[in-house]
Amino acid sequence: MKAFVLDGYGKKRALRSAEVPDPELRDDEVLVQVHAAGVNLLDSKIRDGEFKLILPYRMPLVLGHDVAGMVVRVGARVRQFKPGDAVYARADDFRIGSFAELVPVKEASLAHKPQGLTMEEAASIPLVGLTAWQALVEVAQLKKGQKVFIQAGSGGVGTFAIQLAKHLGATVATTTSTANVALVKRLGADVVIDYKTQDFEAHLRDYDVVLHSQDGKTLEKSLRVLKRGGKLVSISGPADPAFGQQIAAPGFVKLVIRLLSIGVRRRARRLGIDYTFIFMKASGSQLRDITRLIEAGAIHPVIDKVFPFDSTNEALAYVESGRAKGKVVIRVK
């Protein structure tokens, strides 16, 4: 099969187009013919080596976490899917590889594609949708009437999270650039901060939840807009000790994680705020919940650009530029 291969970690290192063997299928997996693959910052961060301590991949590696496509074969223990099914998923850690013509996905991580979505639209959903779901529903337990601050509202996670938070009945504040104010308002944002001309800390007070996706300076300011008893859920770090336990990290990695987050955890405790880092995980059952919302019209995909398969490196570069409004997708088939 054709795939885009990473031969070794390297900042902005180009992926190599190559013919590689078809992946081996395990008994609990489904082999998916890739029609479209979402592109995420996580892909470029893995390529750059930013996660090699916690996700030590062996090279050569095919990147790509999001997939939409057709089932071509199922493992011996698979019961929910059959060849010809249209499906979508966030591929499992250490089994990623949707920048290819075929990718294996665990049955437990897979869901049937939402009715009415194209393959490109479906491929834009899994990673950002599961990230928003796990942050706002699973961890923050966001409720009707609460106030949530979602950073970077015009990005992939932001465009999904705004819609999910509004569905849950929350009041939503977000940051974006001047050019994207109308977009985030259409998605449901109630309070929009133009980060180029405004300081969100001067405008937001007593929030219940912050979904943090930016840098350390923004994290510090975000702690101060939360009310006592509020929750700060970070998808950009620093990782906390619970995450080290979750991934069964070696002792020295757990120590590094603890030291990197000790400052923010102490400050959060002093303010009476719950700080949690999440590294989203694959989940077919949560994708099925998301499918119901999409099919009910509560959430709509937001896609900026669709690149042809041969332009996978260009798609990665575009995501890294930070200019994308919503998601970037590669059309494979």
Disulfide bonds with the S-S distance in Angstrom:
none
